[in-house]
Amino acid sequence: MAWRCSGNTNGDLIANMHVARIITTDRVKEAMTNVDRANYVMRKSDAYEDSPQPIGHGATISAPHMHAHAIEHLLDYLGPGKRVLDVGSGSGYLCAVLHHLVPGGIVVGVDHIPRLIDWSWNNLQNDGLGSALDKGEIVMVTGDGRQGYSNLAPYDAIHVGAAAPTIPQHLIDQLKSPGRMFIPVGTFAQQIIQVDKDEKGRVTKKDLMGVMYVPLTDAERQERGC
């Protein structure tokens, strides 16, 4: 089971997810190995627990197995020169992993809490990715993720790290043709939905798994925990 993938080190955590077949490709294993989760959590002692953890302001960093699932499902749309949007970027962890999967591309992280954007910037700097920030290969933006980030659209892949009641149309509009989105949808009962847009702009949706994420909402409600 996913919660049995915890380890004593980042390497242990990734290896356990590989053995459990949550990580199934060498590309994902290598990218996640390159990013030490301890640089992106509040409680360093719990960095390698396979569970979501609070990062303040009503936000969490998702469990490692959910990040692995997301990357595996988006992998066909991740590669050299690709553009990726991470909605609800939180601590910046997934932006760092995605950066390693799109060499020469751009990863945009959007969060509506300015202090999380500032913290994620520092986390990325401390993880040796200052050059990527300076070059615009990783772009961290304060904003309402439900609106996406049109300045750098369209995106080959979009990851959403919080549950929307319905799929925001802005995100579908900013998805490239072809492109793929991985998004939790629902309130009490939530599902990960894979949204695919083909070369002709036709959109299809596929339920992947039941989940429980924090809600994708506005900054004020998130800070209140609503």
NORVEN-V257240 format. One record per residue. N is the residue number from 0. RES is the residue in one letter. OMEGA is omega in whole degrees, 0 to 359 (999 if undefined). Layout:
n->N res->RES omega->OMEGA
n->N res->RES omega->OMEGA
//
This chain:
n->0 res->M omega->187
n->1 res->A omega->185
n->2 res->W omega->176
n->3 res->R omega->184
n->4 res->C omega->179
n->5 res->S omega->180
n->6 res->G omega->178
n->7 res->N omega->180
n->8 res->T omega->176
n->9 res->N omega->179
n->10 res->G omega->178
n->11 res->D omega->181
n->12 res->L omega->182
n->13 res->I omega->179
n->14 res->A omega->180
n->15 res->N omega->177
n->16 res->M omega->177
n->17 res->H omega->179
n->18 res->V omega->180
n->19 res->A omega->179
n->20 res->R omega->170
n->21 res->I omega->168
n->22 res->I omega->185
n->23 res->T omega->183
n->24 res->T omega->179
n->25 res->D omega->180
n->26 res->R omega->180
n->27 res->V omega->179
n->28 res->K omega->181
n->29 res->E omega->182
n->30 res->A omega->181
n->31 res->M omega->176
n->32 res->T omega->182
n->33 res->N omega->183
n->34 res->V omega->181
n->35 res->D omega->183
n->36 res->R omega->180
n->37 res->A omega->179
n->38 res->N omega->188
n->39 res->Y omega->180
n->40 res->V omega->178
n->41 res->M omega->183
n->42 res->R omega->184
n->43 res->K omega->183
n->44 res->S omega->181
n->45 res->D omega->188
n->46 res->A omega->187
n->47 res->Y omega->171
n->48 res->E omega->180
n->49 res->D omega->182
n->50 res->S omega->174
n->51 res->P omega->180
n->52 res->Q omega->179
n->53 res->P omega->177
n->54 res->I omega->178
n->55 res->G omega->176
n->56 res->H omega->179
n->57 res->G omega->182
n->58 res->A omega->176
n->59 res->T omega->164
n->60 res->I omega->184
n->61 res->S omega->174
n->62 res->A omega->180
n->63 res->P omega->182
n->64 res->H omega->177
n->65 res->M omega->174
n->66 res->H omega->179
n->67 res->A omega->177
n->68 res->H omega->182
n->69 res->A omega->183
n->70 res->I omega->179
n->71 res->E omega->181
n->72 res->H omega->180
n->73 res->L omega->194
n->74 res->L omega->181
n->75 res->D omega->181
n->76 res->Y omega->178
n->77 res->L omega->181
n->78 res->G omega->183
n->79 res->P omega->176
n->80 res->G omega->182
n->81 res->K omega->177
n->82 res->R omega->184
n->83 res->V omega->175
n->84 res->L omega->176
n->85 res->D omega->182
n->86 res->V omega->186
n->87 res->G omega->191
n->88 res->S omega->170
n->89 res->G omega->185
n->90 res->S omega->181
n->91 res->G omega->184
n->92 res->Y omega->184
n->93 res->L omega->176
n->94 res->C omega->179
n->95 res->A omega->180
n->96 res->V omega->181
n->97 res->L omega->178
n->98 res->H omega->180
n->99 res->H omega->182
n->100 res->L omega->180
n->101 res->V omega->181
n->102 res->P omega->182
n->103 res->G omega->180
n->104 res->G omega->182
n->105 res->I omega->172
n->106 res->V omega->179
n->107 res->V omega->174
n->108 res->G omega->181
n->109 res->V omega->174
n->110 res->D omega->183
n->111 res->H omega->177
n->112 res->I omega->183
n->113 res->P omega->181
n->114 res->R omega->174
n->115 res->L omega->177
n->116 res->I omega->178
n->117 res->D omega->180
n->118 res->W omega->180
n->119 res->S omega->177
n->120 res->W omega->179
n->121 res->N omega->179
n->122 res->N omega->180
n->123 res->L omega->176
n->124 res->Q omega->183
n->125 res->N omega->179
n->126 res->D omega->176
n->127 res->G omega->183
n->128 res->L omega->177
n->129 res->G omega->179
n->130 res->S omega->179
n->131 res->A omega->176
n->132 res->L omega->181
n->133 res->D omega->182
n->134 res->K omega->183
n->135 res->G omega->176
n->136 res->E omega->169
n->137 res->I omega->182
n->138 res->V omega->180
n->139 res->M omega->190
n->140 res->V omega->170
n->141 res->T omega->181
n->142 res->G omega->179
n->143 res->D omega->183
n->144 res->G omega->178
n->145 res->R omega->177
n->146 res->Q omega->184
n->147 res->G omega->176
n->148 res->Y omega->189
n->149 res->S omega->183
n->150 res->N omega->183
n->151 res->L omega->178
n->152 res->A omega->4
n->153 res->P omega->183
n->154 res->Y omega->176
n->155 res->D omega->181
n->156 res->A omega->176
n->157 res->I omega->173
n->158 res->H omega->177
n->159 res->V omega->186
n->160 res->G omega->176
n->161 res->A omega->189
n->162 res->A omega->176
n->163 res->A omega->176
n->164 res->P omega->174
n->165 res->T omega->181
n->166 res->I omega->180
n->167 res->P omega->181
n->168 res->Q omega->179
n->169 res->H omega->181
n->170 res->L omega->176
n->171 res->I omega->181
n->172 res->D omega->183
n->173 res->Q omega->177
n->174 res->L omega->181
n->175 res->K omega->173
n->176 res->S omega->359
n->177 res->P omega->178
n->178 res->G omega->182
n->179 res->R omega->176
n->180 res->M omega->177
n->181 res->F omega->189
n->182 res->I omega->171
n->183 res->P omega->184
n->184 res->V omega->177
n->185 res->G omega->178
n->186 res->T omega->178
n->187 res->F omega->175
n->188 res->A omega->183
n->189 res->Q omega->176
n->190 res->Q omega->166
n->191 res->I omega->177
n->192 res->I omega->173
n->193 res->Q omega->180
n->194 res->V omega->179
n->195 res->D omega->173
n->196 res->K omega->183
n->197 res->D omega->184
n->198 res->E omega->181
n->199 res->K omega->178
n->200 res->G omega->179
n->201 res->R omega->185
n->202 res->V omega->174
n->203 res->T omega->183
n->204 res->K omega->182
n->205 res->K omega->175
n->206 res->D omega->181
n->207 res->L omega->185
n->208 res->M omega->173
n->209 res->G omega->183
n->210 res->V omega->172
n->211 res->M omega->181
n->212 res->Y omega->169
n->213 res->V omega->184
n->214 res->P omega->172
n->215 res->L omega->189
n->216 res->T omega->178
n->217 res->D omega->187
n->218 res->A omega->183
n->219 res->E omega->181
n->220 res->R omega->179
n->221 res->Q omega->180
n->222 res->E omega->179
n->223 res->R omega->182
n->224 res->G omega->181
n->225 res->C omega->999
//
